[in-house]
């Protein structure tokens, strides 16, 4: 039967699935349309989830009704509208202005059938990202747009994968950096793989930091696809300045629109110079205040603070209607402000959490349950929740952040601590997110971050694991420092240590803090297999942050434990023993014990060959890894022929593995190619070495562009090696440029983890000097960089002479030669060869 005949005979089979698919959008979308409501009703007849959708829709309609009641007109004497919500992008009170170049770029993306399915729209809070996305969606005729609420990312991905979606679908995910990363990754992959339809995913976030660069690490089953579609080229940065209009013009036009909406006269706008990069939200807030006051502002106070002052009248009138107030007084106003501020900081997912939130306000700690219930009801009705569930808070976000910080900074120290004590992980994540964002415009937020981290260290550790990559260097150092004096439950530490991703520039030290507590807590009745597992993990984590001597001791202990276990139960523990040998060989090599490293590495290869002979699929990746590492150790022992043959075996195995599972094995292929290039160079096969090295660099650039946190150290190492190979074939400019790139990357890495990356920074600086000698291009900059490298080697050799003394001497000799050449003492005599990483 041809395809057309099949469709004529089977069209009805597809209808229930399609209708149910459309109806399911009601469960995942923030914005609802009439089409959604109708299709959800149909889905209720067809699918078993209909009642859930109906209940949700009813709740959303009720939430909208409450919101509309609150927004029905500021002139109402009984209940004035929320001033803050007039600034919310969903209200669209002010006409959209400018941003033509961004809109054209997004429209071209939507129209191009071959475009990558995802774009990330970034910009500071208050620049108008959400409003721009709404404008963009409105400019796509024939497209259906859905705004996906938090927690529905994987469900949306499943809907797309099922095929029950419109032929043109735009999915918008606001606050993408705060969402579950695995869910966002699944959504992006589903959109990219969609066939027969065009799906576009627009993510909105304040920045494209580590959370974006490490997205593939959160979804390893499709890591390669994510790495390919989540690069810098998919990021659209929205500046604060609207190029088409001056700030004063934006204020005047917004004042006109607010006046028309509120039925008030259009006031004169203050004529003054405003910075070109003033946030759009602040300009709109100024315009709104001008309309409300009926006269120009003349530079009074901060506009966000003034908007919150107007919003306090809404809280007061709503509280009077709810029976909370019988008369206006400053104490009551302050109490309402604190409740709204704490809500903006913590949020709540249910009645119990709302009640708990109320009791975090000092004056309501011991309040009667009936009074707490009345405050909870007032708060729940104050603002509509953006996703139709949970607790709605004051919006836009900059207002919420401003209010939360200013409420808490006014609390006594003990009350601040109590606000952050006993939170759920979700509340802790939200609190840190709000404070982390507020740092950019509220100086006091940093003080509150210190309080939050110290108030409940275990809970905050779990939150930092989730939110740390959004704010590099903000939360992790503080929580690691606080763990040193904290009484840690070992069962908790084991559970949480497994949650820390590996590798991670941001969270590596946090992982070590956890594993240190775990191994220090071993007792006589701790099972040997438990001890072995955590000693091995502890060793790897120590090595990750550059604590090499401790890593070696822990690795030796893990080998000893696994050897004992394997003698009594080889079937269960032989793979673990082999793995411990691989890790221990690496630790021995890092400690300068090359002969022992070679012996241990060979034992690992033998064990994995034995295992692969009985279960090839399970152990082939481990065999490839052990061969790669063993080739390095053979080369260190000057067995270059054996090293080249072994390295080639590793590359061939990784190429096989990559053809069947590229997501899992592409990083390892890049690693083995990097090492094999060095082996080829040692065999004087310079052209082959350069080609192989270039392939490794290209792969690692691709991996780093999408997962900087995981792959930047590998790219830096490849650049060191590639510079050496370029020098060997006479490419002077390329060698020096590549060396400088390696230095720049290692400076970045050493600035965040000095212990781990200072040796390679010193090596990269040393190689610049040696390459300059090889080509006779010595200048003051080369001497300065090499001098810096020698200084680092001096420091390293003082701490670990067995590892670094020979390198220190070699670097010093190169520096002496540079000075002699610069002074014209003698010709270059060739004082060494560039060293690879």
C-alpha positions, 0 to 999 in steps of 0.5 A: 500500500502506498503512503497516500492510500495508507493515510486515506485508510488510517487517518482516524487512528491518528486523531486521538493521539494528535488531539491528546497531544495538543491537549497535553500542552495545557499541562506544560504551558504558562500561557494558555489560549482558547485553542488550548482550552478546546483541545484540552476538553477533547483530550479529556474524552480521549485520554486518561489525563483529561480530569487533571487538565480540566482541574488545572485549567479551572485553577488557572482560570481562577488565578487569572480572575484574581489577577484581573480583579487586581488589575482592573483599574488604579482609580478604584477606591476600594482596591487599587491595582498592582502598580508592579504588574503594570510593568510586567511584560505579559501586560504589554501596557507599553508599546514595544519599541526598537530591537529590530536587528534582534527580531530580524535575526530571530525571524530568520532563524525561525524561517530557516528549515536547516537552522539549529532548533535552539537559541538562547536569548541573554541579557541583564535583568530588566533589559526586556528579554521576555517582552522581546520574546513575546513580540517575536512570537506575535510576529510568526503567522501560522506558528503556535507558541507555548511558554513552558512552565518550570518542571514541564521540560521533559514532558514537553520533550516527550510531546515533541518526540511523540509527533503530536505537535503543530507543524510550526511550534515555538517553545519558550523557556523563560529563566532557563538557567534556573530550570532542571538542566537535564530537562532543558537538554532533553527539550533541546534534543527533542526539538532538534530531532523532530521530523516532519515539523519545525520546532524552535526552542527559545531559551531566555536567561540572564547569561550564557555561563557555565550552566549553558556550557555544561548542558551536555554533562547533564544529559550524557545520553545525547551529549554530542548532539547537545555539544553541536547545537548549544555553542556560542553561535546559538546565543543572542545577547540583548544589550541594555541600550535600544539603539533605535531610541534615546532613553528620554524618548523611551520614557516619554512614549511609556508615560503616554501609554501608561497615562492612556491605560490609567485614564490620566493626563499625559504628564511632562517628562523630566528633561535630563541626560540619562545613560544610554545603557539604562535598563528599559525596566527602569525607564518604564518605572520612571514613566509610570511614576511620572504618570502616578505623580502627575508631574516630572520626577526631578531625579528623586530616589531610586525608581524601583524603591518608589514603585515598591512604595506605590505597591505597598498601597495595593498590599494594604488595601488587599489586606484590609479586604482580607480582614487583616487590617482594621486601620492603617499604621506604619507597623502594619505596613512594615509587616505586610512588606516583610511577608511579601519580601520573604515570599519573593526570596523563598517562594512556596510550592504548597499551603504548608510551605506558605504557612512556614514562610509566614512564620519566618517573619519575626512578628509572626513567628508565634502567631496563632494558626488562624492568623497565619492562615489569614496571612497565607490566604492574603499572600496567595491571592496577591499575585497570580502564579506565572505557571498557574501553580505555586505561589505568585510573587511580586514581579518583575524580577528586579522588583522582587530581588530589590524587595527581598534584599531590602527586607532582609538587610533590615532584620536583626542578625539572628532573624536573618539566620532564621529566615534561611534555616530549615529550608527545602532544597528548592527554597534554598536554590531559589533563595541563592538564585535571587541573591546571586542575581541581586548582586549585580544591582544590590550591594547588600546581597553579598552580605545576605549570601554569607548569612544564607550559606552559614545558616544551614550548611548541609542544605546549602551544599545541596543547593550550591550543587544545583545553582553553583554553575550559574554563579561561578565563584560566588557560592562554592568557595564560601560553602567549602570554607564553612564545611570545615567546621561543620558536623557532617552526617556521613550518610548525607555526605555519601549521598550528596558527593555522588551528586557533584558532577565530574569533572567540574572547575566550579564544584571540584573543591566542594567534591573534595570537601565531601570525600574528605569527610567521608574517608575520615569517617571510616570505622572498623565496621565500614565494609572494605568495598565501601572504603575502596570505592570512596578512597578511589573517588577521593583520589580522583577528586584530589587529583582534579584540584591539584593535591597530587601527594594526597591523591597518590596516598588515597589511590594506593589505599584503594588499590590495596583494598581492591586487591584484597577484595579481588582475591576472595571474589574476583568476579565481583571485584576484578573490574574495580581492581583494574580501574584502581590500577589505571588511576594509581598509575596516573597518580604515580606518574604525576608524582614523578615515580615513572618506573612504578607508574609503568608497572602499574599501568601494564597490570591494568592493561593485562587485567582489562584484556582478561576482562574484555576477552570474556565480555568485550562490550562491557570492558572495551572502553576501559581497555582503550583507556588503559592502553592510552595511559600505558602508551604514555608511561611507555614513552616516559620510559623511552620505549617509543616503539612500544608506545607508538604501537600501544597508542595506535591501538587505543586510537583505533578502539576509540574510533570504533567506540565513537561510531556506535556511541559518539556522545560517550566516547568523543572526548576520549577519542580527542584525548587519545588523538592528542597523545598519539600525535606526541607518539608520532612526533617521537617517531619523527613522523612529523606530518602525521603528528601535526595532522593528528594533533590538529584533529585533537585540537578541533575536537576539543575546541568543539567540546569546549564551545559547549561545555567549557567547565569540563573540556577547557583544561583538555583544550589547553593541553592540546594547544601546548602539544600542537604548538610543539609540533608546529615548531618542529615542522618550522611553522614559527608564527603558528607555534608562537600563536598557539603557545600564547593561546595555551598560556591564556587558557592556563592563566584562566584555569590557574586563576580558579584552581592554582594548585591544579593548573600552575604546573601547566601554566609554567610549562606553557610559559617555558615553551614560549621561550624555547620556541623563540630560541629555536627560531631565533626570535628573542625579544623582551616579551619572550624573556618576561614570559619565560621569567614568569614560568621559571618563577612558577617552577621555583615555587613548585620545586620548593613544594615538590622537589622530586616532581619539579626540580628537573623542570625547574633546572631546564626552564632556568637554562632556557632563560639563561640562553634567552638572556645570552641571545638577547645580549649577543653573547653567542648563537643558539645552540639548542638547549632542549626541546619543547615539552608536551603536556 
